[in-house]
Amino acid sequence: MDTNLPQSPLWDSLRSEQKYLQTNSLLRHRYCLDSAQGTHVSRQSQSFLSFCSNDYLGLANHPALIDSVGALAKQWGVGSGASHLVCGHSQEHEALEQDLATFVGMPRALFFSNGYMANLGVISALVGRTDAVFSDRLNHASINDACVLSRAQCKRYRHNDMSQLAFLLANTRARRRLIVSDAVFSMDGDQAHMTQLLALADEFDAWLFVDDAHGFGVLGDKGQGILEPAQRTHPRLIYMATLGKAAGVFGAFVAARAELIELLMQRARTYIYTTALPSLLAGVVRESLQRIEKGTALRQQLQANIGQFKRGMASLLSCSTRVDQPYAWYLLPSETAIQPLVIGDNETTLHVADALSQRGILVPAIRPPTVPQGKARLRVSFSAAHGAADVERLLEALGSIQGQSH
Ligand SMILES: Cc1ncc(COP(=O)(O)O)c(C=O)c1O
């Protein structure tokens, strides 16, 4: 931090905040890549094997998607010029929304700039002061922020605790009720209980808003995400997925009944008051959707990587879930591409991430407030573009670091 900042209580408060972050190993850094995104990236001309990205299918740098950009830019230019409701909405956006709705098997879809804005827009459009949101404690930060923005009462239930959710729903007098859950929890990798959530939405006349940022493209036989075919037409369901993770591009969409999407177009401020994403990006997402649909082999490779890692870690830790020993390393029980290895305290977690990077491997150290105090972790994320040798290299490195720390 700049040491020449003027002396005053205002600047002192900033300095002490920075100092707090530093002393508690909570400072975050960003590293500048000098390569495209991928399982092998380069930083300051040094090559690393990366387990950091949400590019689960390896599409972010796919030649077919890259090739599509030139023609799309020629047709649509690079900027959209205005918001969707002014004059920024093109046939490419329109076609993407139709493709997305068809792909997830829901009546209509609305294309947003990103997942954060979709969450802010949908939640604050649907509920207000006289209403209540029921939100899983481990939901993404954007959902928590959306609840605050909406001014609705926010009731957070224990992670995946359907009995507590039922209790809270039974004891509310709110005009409108909105249940909100991540589909795949972004820092734990486990999944929401969709059948029970939908049943509770029915029982208590609520909407269910599901954020499938980490399931879309990965779960389901064609990558349609967490929803089972029969759930996709559930009238109370509002589905959101992002397009910057498995889809490898950028953006997000919300799918639901047509009348709900119509209302979002009228009320979702993060849809109305922002410049539309360039049409060329919408076109690249359409190309990506085709890859996702035909991506069975990619999803199989991803599953193989996850399985190899889980088996390797189970033998490394001798038991894969040691939740009873808070400061021993343990792997959270996740079946998805997000494999969290809980280390415990912030400093040790940073130390392990650093030791991996010295071995040429990048894995992010996730610390509070993103995860609870004492549950700092390495968030290992897999891609279909990883191979068995990559997973083996990670396991060996973790084994040698663990051996040294005991
Ligand atoms: C569960 C979840 N929802 C929403 C978002 C935000 O999506 P986006 O990156 O498109 O803004 C993220 C991103 O990390 C996420 O993990």
The ligand as an ORCA input file, in Angstrom:
! r2SCAN-3c Opt
* xyz 0 1
  C     -22.547    -20.233     -8.006
  C     -22.147    -19.018     -8.787
  N     -23.088    -18.149     -9.159
  C     -22.796    -17.040     -9.854
  C     -21.500    -16.753    -10.201
  C     -21.206    -15.491    -10.958
  O     -21.131    -15.788    -12.316
  P     -20.313    -14.867    -13.308
  O     -18.875    -15.203    -13.127
  O     -20.834    -15.185    -14.658
  O     -20.592    -13.455    -12.901
  C     -20.486    -17.623     -9.846
  C     -19.102    -17.293    -10.254
  O     -18.122    -17.628     -9.710
  C     -20.801    -18.786     -9.112
  O     -19.864    -19.626     -8.713
*
